[in-house]
Amino acid sequence: MTMLAAILVGLAVTPAPALRPVAALMQHSDQREALRGRREGRWLPSKDIEARVVPTMPGALYLGFDFDPEGGIYTLKFLRNGSVIWVEVDGRSGQILGRTGN
C-alpha cells in the first residue's frame, strides 16, 4: 500500500470530533443575550415571557425560544399535532405580536 493510500484509509476510519449542532450554539447565544438584556433592564426575563405565553397554547408542547436582540423579540416555538407554531413576543412589554403555524 502506498503512503497516500494508507493515510486516506486512516482518515476514512478515524471518527470525526463531536461538534455541537449550529442550532444549539445559536440558541445558547440567544439565551445569553436575553439574560444580559434582562440584567440591564432592557427586556423581560424569558421566564416571565414563557409564563405569559405557554398557558395560551393548550395541547401544545413548548420547545424553547429564540431571541432577536436587535428587535427585542422572543420567538417561542411549540409543537401541536405535528405542526410547529411560532409565537412572537415583544421582549419589553410581553405583548404577543403574532403567531404562525396551526
Beta strands, then each sheet from edge to edge (+ up, - down):
strand 1: 61-68
strand 2: 73-80
strand 3: 83-90
strand 4: 96-100
sheet 1: 1+ 2- 3+ 4-
end
